[in-house]
Amino acid sequence: MGNRHKVMRRLDLGVFLVGGLLWTGFALGSWANWPMPADLWFSIAAIFLAVTCFGYLGGPAGKLTIHPDRLVVDNTFTRVTVPRRLLARVEVLEYLGVHLRLVDGEYVMVRAAMFVSAGRRDRVLRQLRVKADAVTELIESVPQIASTEVVRRRLRLINVAIACVALAGFVGSAIYIFKFAEQV
């Protein structure tokens, strides 16, 4: 029967590149300044880990999965499941991004497809239209079957927890590092 669904992900090269450079810099900095107090090292590592988590949440955490009976939109903190029978069209809503317009007039933002570079408004709009066309083609490439589901929205609790822990670690480590710097 083969693969019955297709996935569009945000795989931002910039996120992986910056993350790799940060961790390389951290490793080299640790090596060059060794020995250092363990609590200071762990505080700096916590900040780098928090930045890495925020990079993940800002980019690769988003995806769009097209199944024969439904679309699953995984944005950073929410998952929206949309039955395909309720999808009217894919469109660009102003300069805000790619959206799924439903038959009742509501819309669902598709953050997974919105990787566009900053720039002039006409360039951003053109990039969003290309992404909307790509989403439409991907949806049309998976045969549709009947479904009686309704639109469901729920939190992605793991991503919320990642954000909370990363934020707490970042703030706590920053406070510790500033206090450590005052002592030196």
C-alpha positions as CSV (number, residue, x, y, z in Angstrom):
1,M,0.0,0.0,0.0
2,G,3.0,2.3,0.5
3,N,3.2,5.5,2.4
4,R,-0.3,7.0,2.8
5,H,0.8,10.4,4.2
6,K,3.2,13.2,3.4
7,V,5.0,15.6,5.6
8,M,6.2,19.2,5.2
9,R,8.7,20.3,7.8
10,R,10.5,23.5,8.7
11,L,14.1,22.4,8.4
12,D,15.8,25.7,8.8
13,L,19.5,25.4,7.9
14,G,20.2,28.6,9.9
15,V,18.9,27.0,13.2
16,F,21.2,24.0,12.8
17,L,24.2,26.1,11.6
18,V,23.9,28.6,14.5
19,G,23.3,25.8,17.0
20,G,26.4,24.0,15.8
21,L,28.5,27.1,15.9
22,L,27.3,27.9,19.4
23,W,28.1,24.5,20.7
24,T,31.5,24.4,19.0
25,G,32.3,27.8,20.5
26,F,31.2,26.5,23.9
27,A,33.4,23.5,23.6
28,L,36.4,25.5,22.5
29,G,35.8,28.1,25.2
30,S,35.5,25.5,27.9
31,W,38.7,23.8,26.7
32,A,40.6,27.1,26.5
33,N,39.5,28.3,30.0
34,W,39.8,24.9,31.8
35,P,39.8,24.4,34.7
36,M,36.8,26.5,35.6
37,P,34.3,26.2,38.5
38,A,31.8,23.4,37.8
39,D,28.8,25.5,38.7
40,L,29.9,28.3,36.3
41,W,30.4,25.7,33.5
42,F,27.0,24.2,34.1
43,S,25.4,27.7,34.1
44,I,27.0,28.5,30.8
45,A,25.9,25.1,29.4
46,A,22.3,25.7,30.6
47,I,22.3,29.0,28.7
48,F,23.5,27.3,25.5
49,L,21.0,24.5,25.9
50,A,18.2,27.1,26.4
51,V,19.2,28.9,23.2
52,T,19.3,25.6,21.4
53,C,15.8,24.7,22.7
54,F,14.5,28.1,21.5
55,G,16.0,27.5,18.1
56,Y,14.2,24.2,17.9
57,L,10.9,25.8,19.0
58,G,11.3,28.6,16.5
59,G,11.9,26.4,13.5
60,P,12.0,22.6,13.3
61,A,9.2,22.1,15.8
62,G,6.6,23.0,13.1
63,K,5.3,20.5,10.5
64,L,2.3,19.8,8.4
65,T,1.2,16.2,7.9
66,I,-1.3,15.3,5.2
67,H,-3.2,12.0,5.7
68,P,-6.0,10.8,3.4
69,D,-8.7,11.8,5.9
70,R,-7.1,14.7,7.7
71,L,-4.5,17.4,7.9
72,V,-2.4,17.7,11.1
73,V,-0.9,21.1,11.6
74,D,1.9,21.1,14.3
75,N,2.7,24.6,15.2
76,T,5.1,25.4,18.0
77,F,2.7,25.1,20.9
78,T,-0.5,23.8,19.3
79,R,-1.6,20.8,17.2
80,V,-4.7,21.3,15.0
81,T,-6.3,18.4,13.2
82,V,-8.5,19.4,10.3
83,P,-10.7,16.9,8.4
84,R,-9.9,17.2,4.7
85,R,-13.6,17.5,3.9
86,L,-13.6,20.8,5.8
87,L,-10.7,22.4,3.8
88,A,-11.9,25.0,1.4
89,R,-8.5,26.2,0.1
90,V,-4.9,27.2,1.0
91,E,-4.2,30.9,1.0
92,V,-1.9,33.7,2.0
93,L,-3.5,35.9,4.7
94,E,-2.1,39.4,4.2
95,Y,1.6,39.2,5.2
96,L,0.9,36.9,8.1
97,G,1.6,33.6,6.5
98,V,0.1,30.5,4.9
99,H,-3.4,29.5,6.2
100,L,-5.9,26.7,5.6
101,R,-9.3,28.3,4.9
102,L,-12.1,26.1,6.1
103,V,-15.5,25.8,4.6
104,D,-17.1,27.7,7.5
105,G,-14.7,30.7,6.9
106,E,-12.4,30.0,9.8
107,Y,-8.7,29.5,9.2
108,V,-5.8,27.6,10.6
109,M,-2.3,29.0,10.4
110,V,0.3,26.7,8.9
111,R,3.5,27.7,10.6
112,A,5.4,24.7,9.2
113,A,5.3,26.2,5.7
114,M,6.1,29.8,6.5
115,F,9.9,29.8,6.3
116,V,10.5,33.0,4.4
117,S,13.3,35.4,4.7
118,A,12.8,39.0,5.8
119,G,12.8,41.7,3.3
120,R,10.5,43.9,1.3
121,R,6.8,43.2,1.6
122,D,6.4,42.3,-2.0
123,R,9.3,39.7,-1.7
124,V,7.8,38.2,1.5
125,L,4.4,38.0,-0.1
126,R,5.8,36.3,-3.2
127,Q,7.6,33.8,-1.0
128,L,4.4,33.1,0.9
129,R,2.5,32.5,-2.3
130,V,5.1,30.0,-3.4
131,K,4.8,28.2,0.0
132,A,1.0,28.2,-0.3
133,D,1.3,26.6,-3.8
134,A,3.6,24.0,-2.4
135,V,1.2,23.2,0.4
136,T,-1.7,22.9,-2.1
137,E,0.3,20.6,-4.3
138,L,1.3,18.4,-1.3
139,I,-2.4,18.2,-0.2
140,E,-3.5,17.2,-3.7
141,S,-0.8,14.5,-4.0
142,V,-2.4,12.5,-1.2
143,P,-5.8,10.9,-2.2
144,Q,-8.7,12.0,0.0
145,I,-11.0,9.6,1.8
146,A,-14.2,10.3,3.7
147,S,-14.1,11.3,7.3
148,T,-16.5,12.3,10.1
149,E,-14.0,14.0,12.3
150,V,-14.2,17.6,13.5
151,V,-11.5,20.2,13.9
152,R,-9.5,19.5,17.1
153,R,-7.0,21.8,18.8
154,R,-4.7,20.8,21.6
155,L,-1.6,22.0,23.2
156,R,1.7,20.3,22.5
157,L,2.6,19.9,26.1
158,I,6.1,18.7,25.5
159,N,7.0,21.9,23.6
160,V,5.4,24.0,26.3
161,A,7.5,22.2,28.9
162,I,10.6,22.6,26.8
163,A,10.0,26.4,26.6
164,C,9.3,26.7,30.3
165,V,12.4,24.7,31.4
166,A,14.6,26.5,28.8
167,L,13.3,29.9,30.0
168,A,13.8,29.0,33.7
169,G,17.3,27.6,33.0
170,F,18.3,30.7,31.0
171,V,17.1,33.2,33.6
172,G,18.5,31.2,36.5
173,S,21.9,30.7,34.8
174,A,22.1,34.4,33.8
175,I,21.4,35.5,37.3
176,Y,24.0,33.1,38.7
177,I,26.6,34.2,36.1
178,F,26.0,37.9,36.9
179,K,26.4,37.2,40.6
180,F,29.6,35.2,39.9
181,A,31.0,38.1,37.8
182,E,30.4,40.5,40.7
183,Q,32.5,38.2,43.0
184,V,35.5,38.1,40.7
